[in-house]
Protein backbone atom coordinates (compact mmCIF):
# COMPACT_ATOMS: atom_id res chain seq x y z
CA UNK A 1 0.00 0.00 0.00
CA UNK A 2 1.39 3.41 -0.94
CA UNK A 3 2.74 5.31 2.01
CA UNK A 4 3.25 2.27 4.21
CA UNK A 5 6.77 1.83 5.43
CA UNK A 6 8.37 -1.38 6.54
CA UNK A 7 10.47 -0.83 9.61
CA UNK A 8 14.01 -2.13 9.19
CA UNK A 9 15.34 -4.33 11.99
CA UNK A 10 17.66 -2.53 14.37
CA UNK A 11 21.40 -3.17 14.20
CA UNK A 12 21.22 -5.24 17.38
CA UNK A 13 18.40 -7.37 15.89
CA UNK A 14 20.48 -7.97 12.76
CA UNK A 15 23.46 -8.92 14.92
CA UNK A 16 21.40 -11.42 16.92
CA UNK A 17 20.47 -13.21 13.71
CA UNK A 18 24.04 -14.16 12.90
CA UNK A 19 25.21 -17.64 13.72
CA UNK A 20 28.63 -19.19 13.61
CA UNK A 21 28.69 -22.95 13.98
CA UNK A 22 32.01 -24.73 14.05
CA UNK A 23 31.56 -28.04 12.26
CA UNK A 24 34.51 -30.44 12.44
CA UNK A 25 33.44 -32.39 9.36
CA UNK A 26 34.32 -29.41 7.15
CA UNK A 27 37.96 -29.24 8.19
CA UNK A 28 40.54 -29.52 5.41
CA UNK A 29 41.51 -32.97 4.21
CA UNK A 30 45.31 -32.97 4.52
CA UNK A 31 47.34 -34.09 7.48
CA UNK A 32 50.05 -31.40 7.41
CA UNK A 33 50.00 -28.61 10.02
CA UNK A 34 48.38 -26.01 7.74
CA UNK A 35 45.47 -28.43 7.10
CA UNK A 36 44.71 -29.35 10.69
CA UNK A 37 42.69 -27.55 13.31
CA UNK A 38 43.63 -26.63 16.82
CA UNK A 39 42.30 -27.86 20.16
CA UNK A 40 38.76 -26.58 20.80
CA UNK A 41 39.75 -24.12 23.50
CA UNK A 42 42.34 -22.48 21.24
CA UNK A 43 39.93 -22.49 18.27
CA UNK A 44 37.23 -20.84 20.39
CA UNK A 45 39.63 -18.17 21.69
CA UNK A 46 40.82 -17.39 18.14
CA UNK A 47 37.23 -17.12 16.91
CA UNK A 48 36.24 -14.71 19.68
CA UNK A 49 39.29 -12.53 18.97
CA UNK A 50 38.58 -12.50 15.22
CA UNK A 51 34.92 -11.64 15.71
CA UNK A 52 35.77 -8.72 17.99
CA UNK A 53 38.59 -7.40 15.78
CA UNK A 54 37.30 -7.96 12.26
CA UNK A 55 33.53 -8.23 12.39
CA UNK A 56 33.27 -5.55 15.08
CA UNK A 57 30.76 -7.47 17.13
CA UNK A 58 30.91 -8.70 20.64
CA UNK A 59 30.90 -12.53 20.65
CA UNK A 60 27.85 -12.45 22.93
CA UNK A 61 25.86 -10.97 20.01
CA UNK A 62 26.41 -14.11 17.97
CA UNK A 63 24.67 -17.42 18.33
CA UNK A 64 27.90 -19.35 18.23
CA UNK A 65 27.76 -23.04 18.78
CA UNK A 66 30.38 -25.64 19.40
CA UNK A 67 28.86 -28.93 18.33
CA UNK A 68 29.41 -32.02 20.39
CA UNK A 69 32.94 -32.23 19.05
CA UNK A 70 35.46 -34.93 19.87
CA UNK A 71 38.31 -33.19 21.77
CA UNK A 72 40.75 -34.78 19.31
CA UNK A 73 38.86 -33.46 16.26
CA UNK A 74 41.95 -31.61 15.05
CA UNK A 75 44.10 -34.72 14.91
CA UNK A 76 43.98 -36.59 11.61
CA UNK A 77 42.96 -39.92 13.08
CA UNK A 78 39.74 -41.91 13.44
CA UNK A 79 36.82 -40.12 11.74
CA UNK A 80 39.16 -37.28 10.75
CA UNK A 81 41.93 -39.40 9.21
CA UNK A 82 43.33 -38.26 5.87
CA UNK A 83 41.67 -41.14 4.06
CA UNK A 84 39.21 -41.04 1.14
CA UNK A 85 36.56 -43.20 2.82
CA UNK A 86 36.73 -41.21 6.08
CA UNK A 87 36.48 -37.91 4.19
CA UNK A 88 33.42 -39.09 2.23
CA UNK A 89 31.82 -40.27 5.48
CA UNK A 90 32.40 -36.80 7.00
CA UNK A 91 30.87 -35.14 3.95
CA UNK A 92 27.82 -37.41 4.05
CA UNK A 93 27.39 -36.60 7.74
CA UNK A 94 27.79 -32.85 7.10
CA UNK A 95 25.31 -32.85 4.19
CA UNK A 96 22.70 -34.68 6.28
CA UNK A 97 23.29 -32.29 9.18
CA UNK A 98 22.91 -29.31 6.84
CA UNK A 99 19.64 -30.64 5.43
CA UNK A 100 18.20 -30.59 8.95
CA UNK A 101 19.12 -26.93 9.61
CA UNK A 102 16.18 -24.50 9.81
CA UNK A 103 18.01 -21.72 7.92
CA UNK A 104 17.41 -21.25 4.20
CA UNK A 105 20.67 -19.41 3.45
CA UNK A 106 23.95 -20.55 4.91
CA UNK A 107 27.53 -19.52 4.17
CA UNK A 108 30.05 -22.32 4.45
CA UNK A 109 33.69 -21.40 4.83
CA UNK A 110 36.27 -24.05 4.10
CA UNK A 111 39.40 -24.98 2.23
CA UNK A 112 40.05 -26.11 -1.33
CA UNK A 113 40.32 -29.87 -0.91
CA UNK A 114 37.24 -30.28 1.26
CA UNK A 115 35.16 -28.42 -1.34
CA UNK A 116 36.78 -30.45 -4.10
CA UNK A 117 35.79 -33.67 -2.30
CA UNK A 118 32.27 -32.38 -1.59
CA UNK A 119 31.42 -30.72 -4.90
CA UNK A 120 33.91 -32.34 -7.29
CA UNK A 121 34.90 -28.87 -8.43
CA UNK A 122 38.08 -26.89 -7.77
CA UNK A 123 37.89 -23.46 -6.15
CA UNK A 124 40.43 -20.64 -6.34
CA UNK A 125 41.57 -18.96 -3.10
CA UNK A 126 38.82 -16.80 -1.61
CA UNK A 127 36.38 -17.76 -4.37
CA UNK A 128 32.69 -17.54 -3.55
CA UNK A 129 30.12 -19.77 -5.23
CA UNK A 130 26.46 -20.35 -4.66
CA UNK A 131 25.02 -23.85 -4.33
CA UNK A 132 21.62 -25.22 -3.42
CA UNK A 133 20.66 -28.58 -2.02
CA UNK A 134 18.16 -30.68 -3.96
CA UNK A 135 16.02 -31.33 -0.91
CA UNK A 136 13.58 -33.76 -2.51
CA UNK A 137 16.45 -35.91 -3.78
CA UNK A 138 18.23 -35.63 -0.44
CA UNK A 139 15.17 -36.82 1.49
CA UNK A 140 15.06 -39.92 -0.68
CA UNK A 141 18.75 -40.62 -0.06
CA UNK A 142 19.07 -39.49 3.56
CA UNK A 143 18.84 -42.95 5.12
CA UNK A 144 21.33 -44.52 2.74
CA UNK A 145 24.98 -44.75 3.71
CA UNK A 146 26.23 -44.17 0.18
CA UNK A 147 27.95 -41.27 -1.53
CA UNK A 148 24.74 -40.61 -3.50
CA UNK A 149 23.78 -38.05 -0.83
CA UNK A 150 26.71 -35.94 -2.03
CA UNK A 151 25.04 -35.58 -5.44
CA UNK A 152 22.35 -33.30 -4.00
CA UNK A 153 24.54 -30.19 -4.30
CA UNK A 154 23.60 -28.02 -7.30
CA UNK A 155 25.35 -24.85 -8.56
CA UNK A 156 22.97 -21.89 -8.66
C-alpha positions in Angstrom: 0.0 0.0 0.0 1.4 3.4 -0.9 2.7 5.3 2.0 3.2 2.3 4.2 6.8 1.8 5.4 8.4 -1.4 6.5 10.5 -0.8 9.6 14.0 -2.1 9.2 15.3 -4.3 12.0 17.7 -2.5 14.4 21.4 -3.2 14.2 21.2 -5.2 17.4 18.4 -7.4 15.9 20.5 -8.0 12.8 23.5 -8.9 14.9 21.4 -11.4 16.9 20.5 -13.2 13.7 24.0 -14.2 12.9 25.2 -17.6 13.7 28.6 -19.2 13.6 28.7 -22.9 14.0 32.0 -24.7 14.0 31.6 -28.0 12.3 34.5 -30.4 12.4 33.4 -32.4 9.4 34.3 -29.4 7.2 38.0 -29.2 8.2 40.5 -29.5 5.4 41.5 -33.0 4.2 45.3 -33.0 4.5 47.3 -34.1 7.5 50.0 -31.4 7.4 50.0 -28.6 10.0 48.4 -26.0 7.7 45.5 -28.4 7.1 44.7 -29.3 10.7 42.7 -27.5 13.3 43.6 -26.6 16.8 42.3 -27.9 20.2 38.8 -26.6 20.8 39.8 -24.1 23.5 42.3 -22.5 21.2 39.9 -22.5 18.3 37.2 -20.8 20.4 39.6 -18.2 21.7 40.8 -17.4 18.1 37.2 -17.1 16.9 36.2 -14.7 19.7 39.3 -12.5 19.0 38.6 -12.5 15.2 34.9 -11.6 15.7 35.8 -8.7 18.0 38.6 -7.4 15.8 37.3 -8.0 12.3 33.5 -8.2 12.4 33.3 -5.5 15.1 30.8 -7.5 17.1 30.9 -8.7 20.6 30.9 -12.5 20.7 27.9 -12.5 22.9 25.9 -11.0 20.0 26.4 -14.1 18.0 24.7 -17.4 18.3 27.9 -19.3 18.2 27.8 -23.0 18.8 30.4 -25.6 19.4 28.9 -28.9 18.3 29.4 -32.0 20.4 32.9 -32.2 19.1 35.5 -34.9 19.9 38.3 -33.2 21.8 40.8 -34.8 19.3 38.9 -33.5 16.3 41.9 -31.6 15.1 44.1 -34.7 14.9 44.0 -36.6 11.6 43.0 -39.9 13.1 39.7 -41.9 13.4 36.8 -40.1 11.7 39.2 -37.3 10.7 41.9 -39.4 9.2 43.3 -38.3 5.9 41.7 -41.1 4.1 39.2 -41.0 1.1 36.6 -43.2 2.8 36.7 -41.2 6.1 36.5 -37.9 4.2 33.4 -39.1 2.2 31.8 -40.3 5.5 32.4 -36.8 7.0 30.9 -35.1 3.9 27.8 -37.4 4.0 27.4 -36.6 7.7 27.8 -32.9 7.1 25.3 -32.9 4.2 22.7 -34.7 6.3 23.3 -32.3 9.2 22.9 -29.3 6.8 19.6 -30.6 5.4 18.2 -30.6 9.0 19.1 -26.9 9.6 16.2 -24.5 9.8 18.0 -21.7 7.9 17.4 -21.2 4.2 20.7 -19.4 3.4 23.9 -20.6 4.9 27.5 -19.5 4.2 30.0 -22.3 4.4 33.7 -21.4 4.8 36.3 -24.0 4.1 39.4 -25.0 2.2 40.1 -26.1 -1.3 40.3 -29.9 -0.9 37.2 -30.3 1.3 35.2 -28.4 -1.3 36.8 -30.5 -4.1 35.8 -33.7 -2.3 32.3 -32.4 -1.6 31.4 -30.7 -4.9 33.9 -32.3 -7.3 34.9 -28.9 -8.4 38.1 -26.9 -7.8 37.9 -23.5 -6.1 40.4 -20.6 -6.3 41.6 -19.0 -3.1 38.8 -16.8 -1.6 36.4 -17.8 -4.4 32.7 -17.5 -3.5 30.1 -19.8 -5.2 26.5 -20.3 -4.7 25.0 -23.9 -4.3 21.6 -25.2 -3.4 20.7 -28.6 -2.0 18.2 -30.7 -4.0 16.0 -31.3 -0.9 13.6 -33.8 -2.5 16.4 -35.9 -3.8 18.2 -35.6 -0.4 15.2 -36.8 1.5 15.1 -39.9 -0.7 18.8 -40.6 -0.1 19.1 -39.5 3.6 18.8 -43.0 5.1 21.3 -44.5 2.7 25.0 -44.7 3.7 26.2 -44.2 0.2 27.9 -41.3 -1.5 24.7 -40.6 -3.5 23.8 -38.1 -0.8 26.7 -35.9 -2.0 25.0 -35.6 -5.4 22.3 -33.3 -4.0 24.5 -30.2 -4.3 23.6 -28.0 -7.3 25.3 -24.9 -8.6 23.0 -21.9 -8.7 
